[in-house]
């Protein structure tokens, strides 16, 4: 195998995409492929100061913009303002990638501008910023920025199209949703590699065995009428916590106190949820992954309402035989929404009303928490072995 350079667009926090990359580049199958030494070097646009410490020195993150500038860019991207820089960052990123003969790129926004070098691009989200109406990418931004992005695409559209058309550039999508959008906008066929699940020790059948998880086939909320709902992950824009906030305010207004919420994670929207002053709210902050799974035992539902390409939280919850209320057109679509423990939301514009009604009717839902069929399906589809065996074909 020839040496392959590894790129990731930016490291502002360790989420599902970053953890997949971490597991992949440290896997024994690709150790010599991605690294000349003991530690894999990952090139990126910008990163926070402590990112190498958080990766436990298994990989060496090398940002173009580091230090205070890297922290500032991460902060701006969280506020969406920084995303106005995306066209310029794409140009810088592409120029850096051109210097390497073969590259593996883990990204959510990069669009290739040439076919001079071989690129294997794994998209964990479809890059929507290039659309002529970038409302899905730049919410609440002035209308004038529509023309800014349109101008970039007017100049570079042909280059990007030719790059995608080249067999040199291989596109891999993390879901059928992402693959569909690539074909729709770029006429590019892409392979679908479902993400790796079971990171950091979750791949232990003892954790979600019947001995550790309540497995009675009963109505949700365990006969008594108090319903417990959990949210796990970053509390940032894009996760659709606005919908959850509206539901909480509606419950408070109507004096409904038999539904409680637990929030596992931190983020800029944490304060907004706290301001609702609903009586049944509990905040855990960031907790170790093992503790997250222990906390799940005490909850009935897990929310996953963001318009994401995949959404690992949904599948981790299903492994623990918890009901998931999630946006239908994510990774749940690939898995099969007819599973007994998946309660889909089909329209995010009506999310608050739909979620409110589903929670009020929760005691009427019968969920089969004893059936292990869907657990076996998850383990078969979303694992390291499956991912590695597919990727090996492209980099051998």
N, C-alpha and C positions, 0 to 999 in steps of 0.2 A: 504493500500500500504506500502511496506517496503521501508526503506530509501535507496536512490540510490546515489552513489558518482558520481560527474560530472568531466569529464576530457576533456581538449582541448589541442591539441599538443603544440601550442605556440601562444603567443600574441605579435606580432610585430606591428600590425596596426589593425584598426577596419574596416574589409571588410565585404562582404556578409555573410561569414560563422560565423564570430564573432557576427554579429547583429542578425542572426537567433538564435544563442545560447542564446544571451541576452534576447530576447523576450520569448524564450521557457522556460527558467528556472525561469523567473519572472511571468509566466502565472499562474493565480489563480488555474487552474486545477492541476498543479504539484508543487505548492508552498510547501506543506507539504511533498511531496515525495522527493524533491531534497534538502530540507533544514530543519535543526533542529531549527534554529533561524530565525531572520528576514531577513538575507542576505544569499544568496546562495554562497557557497564556490566552486570555480572552480579550480581544480588542473591542473597544466600545467608544461611543461619542462622549459621554459624560457619566460621572458616577459620584455618589456621596463619599465622604472621606473614609468612612468605616466599612466600606463594602468588602474589602479583603478580609477583615477580621470576622465579619458575619459569614463569610464563606469558609471559615475555619482553615484557611491556607491550602485548601485542596485545589483551588484555581487561583491564578494571578490575574486580576482584572487590570487592564491597562487603558485608561481613558485618555482621549484627546484633550478634553477639558476636565481638569481635576481640581481638587482643593475647593476654595471658596466659590470659584466660578461653576464648578460641577454641582455644588450644593444649591447655588442660586438657580441654575437651570432646572434641577429637580423640583425646586420649590415653585418655579414658574409653570412647569408642566402640570403640576397638581392643580394649579389655579386656571388652567387652560390657556392663560396668556402666552406661555412659552411655546404653545403649539403653533403659534404664528410663525415661529422660526423653522418649522418643519421643512419647507422647501429648501432653505439654505443648508440645514443639517443633512438633508438627503444628498445634496451635492457634495458636501464634505465627506460623508460616509462612503459614497460611491467612489470618490477619488482615492480614498484609503484602500478600499477593496481591490481596485484596479492593480495595485502594486503587488498583489499576490496571485500566484498561478492558479491555485485551487482554494476556494473558501467555502466554509459552512457558516451560514448566516441565520441566526435566530432573531426574528424581528416581528414587529407589528406595523411598521410604517415605511420601511425601505422599499423603493422602487428602483430597479436596476436601469442604468442609462447606457450600458454598452454590453457587448458580447465578446470582449477581448480576452477575458479570463473565465474559467469555469466556476459557476456558482451553484451551490445547493442551498436553496433558501427555504427555511422552515417558518411558515407563518402561523403564529399562535393567535392572530387576529387579522381580519382583512383591512388593509390600509384605506380608510375612507377619506383621508384628507384631500385627495386629488379631485374629488367630485366637484362638479361645477357649483353645486349647492352644498357646502360643507356643514350644514346645520347639525348633522349627527356627530360631527367632530368638534365643532366650535360652538357649543350652545351659548346663547346669550351674548354672542359677539356682534359688533356693528355690522350692518349689511354690506358695508364697503369692502370688507375683507373677502367677500365672495369673489370679487374681481381680482384680488391679489392672487388667490389660488388659481383662478381661471387663467391668468396671464402665464403662470408657471407651466400649466398644462398645455397652453397654446404653443409655448416654445419647445417643450420637451416631450410632447405626446408621441411623436413619431419615433424618437429614440427609445422611449420606454416600450412602445409596442414592438419594435424590432428586437429589443433585448429579450422580451418575453417569448418572442417567436423563435429565438435561437435555441437549438438543442443543447447549447453550452450551459444555458441557465435552467436548472431544474427547480420546479416549484412543488413544495410539499405543504399541504393544508392540514390543520388539526381537526377539521370537522367538515361535514358535507356542506354546511352553510358557507364556510370560507371558500371551498372549492367551487361552489355554484357562483359566487360573486366574481371569482377570477375568470370563469368562463364567460360570464355575462358582460363584464367590462373590458376584458383583455383577450377574449377567445383563447385563453390558456387552459389546457387540461392539466390538472394537478393530481398527484397521488394524495391519498388521505391516510395520514398516520395518526391514529388516535393517541392522545397524550398519555404519558406515563402516570399511573396512579400507584399509590402504595409507597410514597416517599417517606424517608426518615422513620422507618420501623413500622409503618401502618400495615406493611405486607406481612402480617402475622395473623394467621387464622384464629389464634387463641383470643385475640383482641375482640373479635366480633363473633365469637362462638356463642351458642345458646346458653352456656354457663354464665357468661358475662352480660348478656343482653336479655331483657324481658321479652319473651317470645310467645306470649299468649295471643291467640287470635281473638281479638276483641275490638270494641269500638275505641277509636282514638280517645285519649284523655282518661283511659283506664277506669271506666265506669263512673268515677266522680267527674264533676263538671268543670274542673279547672284545666285550662288548655295552656300548655307551655310552648312558646315559639322561640327558636334560636336563630341568630344571625351570626355567621362566622366569616371573618375576613376584614379587609381594609374598608374603613368607613369613609370612602371618597366618592366623588362624582363619577358616574358611570355604573355604580352599583345599584342605582335606583332606590336609595334610601329615602328619597323624597316621598315615594309611594308609601313606605312603612311609616314615615312621620305623619302623613295624612290620616292613615288608618288609626294610629295611636290617638291623635287629636279627636277623631270621630268617636272612638271608644270612650274617651274621657268626657266628651260632650254629652254622650248618651248614657253616662254613668254605668258603663259595662266594666265590671272589675273581675270577671272570671277568666280573663286572658292575660297572660304575663309574657314579657319579652326578655330574653337574655342576649346581650351583645358581647361577642368574643372578638376583640380586635380594637384597633385605634384608628383615628383619622380625623380630618378636618370637619366632618359632619357629626362627630360625636357630641359637640356642644349643642347642635340643633336638636338632636334627639333628647338630650337632657333637659332642654328648655321646655319641653312639652309637660314636664312635671306630672306625668302619669304615674299613678301609685304603684303599678306593677312593672317596673323597669329594673333591670340589674345589669351592671357593667363590670366585666371581668378584665378588660384591657388585653394586652398581649399575654398569652400564657403558653407554656411549652406544649408541643404537639400532643404528647401523651395525655396531658391534662385536658386538652380539648376533647379527646375521645372519651375521657372519663366524665366530662360535663355533659356530653351528648346523651348519656344514659338517662338524664333527668328531664329531657325535652321530648316533645311529641312531634313537632314540625321543625324543619330547617328551611329557611328562606333563601332563594337564589333567583333574584328578580332582575338582575342586570342584563342588558342586551350584549351578551358576551358571545364569543365564538364557541366557547366550550363551557367552562364553569366547573372546576374540580370539586368544589364544595358539595355540589349535588351528589356526586358519586361517592365521596367519602361518607356522606350521611346515609346513603343507601346501603353501603357496606355494613353500617351499624343498625340496619333495619329501622331507620327513621323515615317518616313521611317527608317528602320534599314538595314544597310549593314553589314552582319555578317557571320562568319564562320558557315557553314551549320551543322556540326556535333557537336553541343553543345545542350543546352536546346531548341534551335529553332527546333531541330529535334522532340522533344517530343511535342512541341506546334503545329507543322504543318507548314511546309515551304511554303505551297501553299497560305498562307495569302497574301493579296494584298500589304501589307506594309513591307514585308520581302523580301530583295534582297540577296540571298545566294551567298557566295563564297565557292566553293567546293574544291579548291586546294590551300593550303597555300604556296606551293612552287612557285606558279605563282601569288601570292597575289598582288604584286605591279602592274603587267600588267593588271590583272583583275579589280582591284579597279580603276586604271587610266581610263580604257575604260568605266567602268560603270559611272564614274563621268562625262566624256565627253558626254555621251549619256543621262545624267540625265533629260534633258528637254524633251526627248522623252518618258519618263516613266509616265504612268498615275497611280496615287495612289489614292485609295478611302479613303479619310480622313473623310468621313461622316458616314461610316458604323460602328456601335457599336457592331457588332457580336463578333469580336475577342477580344474586351475589356471585354465583358461579360464572354467570355471563360477564359481569364486570371484571372479575379476575382474569378471565380468558382474553378479553379485549384490551384492557388498559394495563399493560404490564411492561416491564423493562425488556424482557426477552422478546416480546412481540415487536416492540419499537426498534430494538437493535438489529433484529434479523432482517427487517425491511430496509433500514438505513444502510446496512452493510452492502446491499446490492448496488447502491449508488456510489459508494466511496471506495469500493474495492478496485 
